[in-house]
Amino acid sequence: MQIKMVLYSFLCVLLEKLCLKIIKSSYSNSIKECLNWFNRLLSAFITGIEFFVIGSVLNLARFLKWI
């Protein structure tokens, strides 16, 4: 499970770096705005997934009486 989370985190960071590199390149303003919006949406989605995973792990730990 931890390997999947590490790979997922690495993939998300890689996608975010790629989006930022594309935004910094010499595309038109409309494409930059669209990619910037996509980057914000992706960041919000990743943050939501992180909170969901942390909450699920805490609930599982409470259920198994680890906490």
JOCOR-V600363 format. One record per backbone hydrogen bond with DSSP energy under -0.5 kcal/mol. NH is the residue of the N-H (numbers start at 1). CO is the residue of the C=O. If there is no record, write none. Layout:
# JOCOR-V600363
nh = (NH & NH)
co = (CO & CO)
This chain:
# JOCOR-V600363
nh = (5 & 6 & 7 & 8 & 9 & 10 & 11 & 12 & 13 & 14 & 15 & 16 & 17 & 18 & 19 & 20 & 21 & 22 & 23 & 24 & 25 & 25 & 27 & 32 & 33 & 34 & 35 & 36 & 37 & 38 & 39 & 40 & 41 & 42 & 43 & 44 & 45 & 46 & 47 & 48 & 49 & 50 & 51 & 52 & 53 & 54 & 55 & 56 & 57 & 58 & 59 & 60 & 61 & 62 & 63 & 64 & 65 & 66 & 67)
co = (1 & 2 & 3 & 4 & 5 & 6 & 7 & 8 & 9 & 10 & 11 & 12 & 13 & 14 & 15 & 16 & 17 & 18 & 19 & 20 & 21 & 22 & 25 & 28 & 29 & 30 & 31 & 32 & 33 & 34 & 35 & 36 & 37 & 38 & 39 & 40 & 41 & 42 & 43 & 44 & 45 & 46 & 47 & 48 & 49 & 50 & 51 & 52 & 53 & 54 & 55 & 56 & 57 & 58 & 59 & 60 & 62 & 61 & 61)
